[in-house]
């Protein structure tokens, strides 16, 4: 994990402007990849970017 930026669920929620439980549910459902250290989940910043890119909405 050297050189990777790892974010907490709370940090991701703040960046996305949503409740931390939303991020927690995405992690628990396997929608957003995360690793767990003891009781704390960490999300790789690159994985978050990929997650968001895959879910972009395009206007027609």
BAZA-556811 format. One line per 8 residues: number of its first residue (from 1); their letters; for each residue y, x, z of N, C-alpha, C. Coordinates in Angstrom, 3 decimals, padded with zeros to 6 digits. Example, Ala and Ser with C-alpha at 12.3 -4.5 7.8 and 13.67 -1.06 7.14 Angstrom:
<pts>
1> AS> -005.690 013.190 007.800 -004.500 012.300 007.800 -003.300 013.200 007.800 ~ -002.250 012.850 007.080 -001.060 013.670 007.140 000.030 012.900 007.870
</pts>
This chain:
<pts>
1> XXXXXXXX> -001.193 000.803 000.000 000.000 000.000 000.000 001.254 000.844 000.000 ~ 001.073 002.123 -000.113 002.204 003.036 -000.108 003.131 002.739 -001.277 ~ 004.424 002.649 -000.988 005.402 002.418 -002.031 005.613 000.958 -002.380 ~ 004.829 000.066 -001.802 004.969 -001.354 -002.089 005.858 -002.002 -001.038 ~ 006.651 -002.960 -001.488 007.458 -003.731 -000.554 006.658 -004.955 -000.153 ~ 006.373 -005.057 001.132 005.602 -006.173 001.658 006.539 -007.078 002.452 ~ 006.482 -008.365 002.161 007.374 -009.338 002.784 006.601 -010.263 003.715 ~ 007.265 -010.732 004.755 006.653 -011.730 005.627 006.820 -013.108 004.990
9> XXXXXXXX> 006.088 -014.072 005.511 006.212 -015.448 005.030 007.648 -015.941 005.217 ~ 008.255 -015.611 006.335 009.633 -016.028 006.606 010.608 -015.416 005.605 ~ 010.420 -014.154 005.271 011.293 -013.495 004.293 011.162 -014.147 002.918 ~ 009.940 -014.473 002.526 009.716 -015.137 001.234 010.381 -016.515 001.238 ~ 010.222 -017.251 002.326 010.827 -018.584 002.431 012.348 -018.506 002.302 ~ 012.958 -017.529 002.941 014.416 -017.364 002.851 014.838 -017.055 001.421 ~ 014.088 -016.202 000.746 014.415 -015.850 -000.648 014.323 -017.061 -001.568 ~ 013.335 -017.929 -001.307 013.110 -019.074 -002.186 013.855 -020.321 -001.733
17> XXXXXXXX> 014.438 -020.270 -000.545 015.184 -021.419 -000.040 014.295 -022.590 000.335 ~ 013.136 -022.297 000.884 012.236 -023.363 001.311 011.738 -023.084 002.729 ~ 011.006 -024.023 003.279 010.494 -023.898 004.642 009.353 -022.885 004.666 ~ 009.247 -022.143 005.757 008.194 -021.128 005.851 006.795 -021.735 005.775 ~ 006.649 -022.992 006.202 005.326 -023.626 006.144 004.885 -023.857 004.697 ~ 005.825 -024.043 003.788 005.487 -024.183 002.367 004.816 -022.911 001.875 ~ 005.384 -021.772 002.224 004.811 -020.484 001.827 003.445 -020.313 002.476 ~ 003.346 -020.668 003.741 002.076 -020.567 004.467 000.996 -021.398 003.769
25> XXXXXXXX> 001.324 -022.625 003.369 000.354 -023.474 002.665 -000.059 -022.857 001.334 ~ 000.889 -022.307 000.591 000.553 -021.663 -000.683 -000.414 -020.510 -000.459 ~ -000.181 -019.743 000.606 -001.070 -018.622 000.930 -002.450 -019.149 001.306 ~ -002.508 -020.137 002.185 -003.786 -020.684 002.655 -004.574 -021.330 001.517 ~ -003.877 -021.911 000.536 -004.526 -022.544 -000.608 -004.914 -021.536 -001.685 ~ -004.517 -020.283 -001.513 -004.843 -019.254 -002.488 -003.911 -019.220 -003.684 ~ -002.825 -019.960 -003.627 -001.868 -019.990 -004.736 -000.993 -018.740 -004.768 ~ -000.687 -018.215 -003.584 000.156 -017.023 -003.461 -000.647 -015.943 -002.747
33> XXXXXXXX> -000.965 -014.848 -003.441 -001.762 -013.781 -002.817 -001.033 -013.138 -001.638 ~ -001.786 -012.890 -000.578 -001.228 -012.248 000.616 -002.334 -011.493 001.331 ~ -001.934 -010.525 002.120 -002.881 -009.814 002.982 -002.501 -010.126 004.420 ~ -003.510 -010.124 005.278 -003.265 -010.460 006.673 -003.508 -009.246 007.552 ~ -002.501 -008.898 008.346 -002.603 -007.835 009.338 -002.534 -008.516 010.696 ~ -003.641 -008.468 011.425 -003.753 -009.218 012.674 -003.464 -010.685 012.362 ~ -002.385 -011.230 012.883 -002.074 -012.645 012.638 -000.901 -012.830 011.681 ~ -000.413 -011.733 011.121 000.775 -011.792 010.263 000.384 -011.593 008.801
41> XXXXXXXX> 000.813 -012.531 007.954 000.589 -012.405 006.517 001.723 -011.597 005.906 ~ 001.369 -010.790 004.909 002.358 -010.036 004.140 002.116 -010.308 002.664 ~ 003.203 -010.492 001.938 003.136 -010.780 000.513 003.791 -009.626 -000.233 ~ 003.059 -009.074 -001.183 003.572 -007.991 -002.021 004.699 -008.556 -002.888 ~ 005.830 -007.868 -002.907 006.986 -008.334 -003.672 006.648 -008.503 -005.153 ~ 005.841 -007.617 -005.703 005.443 -007.729 -007.116 004.576 -008.968 -007.350 ~ 003.696 -009.275 -006.397 002.863 -010.480 -006.504 003.729 -011.732 -006.432 ~ 004.771 -011.691 -005.611 005.693 -012.823 -005.521 006.410 -013.024 -006.852
49> XXXXXXXX> 006.869 -011.934 -007.459 007.541 -012.032 -008.761 006.606 -012.625 -009.805 ~ 005.353 -012.170 -009.806 004.361 -012.684 -010.748 004.108 -014.177 -010.504 ~ 003.987 -014.550 -009.245 003.781 -015.944 -008.852 004.915 -016.816 -009.384 ~ 006.150 -016.355 -009.227 007.306 -017.120 -009.679 007.388 -017.183 -011.200 ~ 007.074 -016.088 -011.875 007.082 -016.068 -013.343 006.077 -017.074 -013.908 ~ 004.921 -017.162 -013.286 003.874 -018.081 -013.742 004.270 -019.538 -013.559 ~ 005.254 -019.800 -012.726 005.637 -021.167 -012.403 007.023 -021.549 -012.903 ~ 007.568 -020.758 -013.789 008.896 -021.072 -014.327 008.842 -022.362 -015.133
57> XXXX> 009.896 -023.149 -014.992 010.025 -024.386 -015.747 010.992 -024.121 -016.891 ~ 010.575 -024.485 -018.078 011.401 -024.259 -019.259 011.954 -025.599 -019.725 ~ 013.289 -025.663 -019.905 013.915 -026.890 -020.399 013.647 -027.032 -021.886 ~ 013.460 -028.262 -022.312 013.230 -028.531 -023.742 014.501 -028.973 -024.411
</pts>
